[in-house]
Amino acid sequence: MEYPDLLRNLRTVRQARQMRQMELAGKLGISQGMLSRYEVGQAPIPTPLLLKWGSFLGLNLQIRAEEAA
């Protein structure tokens, strides 16, 4: 996965807010298993879901599009 720091930070913030994966997954409309796969980098997170995820955690995520080489 290309963004391990982001994944680690999302998990850390979720845990700091004492939110279980099951709770956040329910708010995001996904399974707990899928959330787990996202957090450990086993599946790419769709951008709209990533923004929603950040919003539920009280984060203001900014997505920067990289130009293709």
C-alpha positions, 0 to 999 in steps of 0.5 A: 500500500502506498500510504502506510502513514495515513493508514496508521494515523487513521487507526490511531485516531480511531483508537484514541476516540475509543471507537471500535472498528465495528462502530466506525464500519457501521457509520461508513456502511461497510463490514468490520472485515472490510474496514480491517483490510483498509486499515492494514493496507490489504485493500485500496480505500476509495477516495469518497470513503476515505473522505467520509472516514476522515469526517467521522473521525473529525479530520479534515483530509485533503486529497492531492491528485498526482499527475501521471508521468 
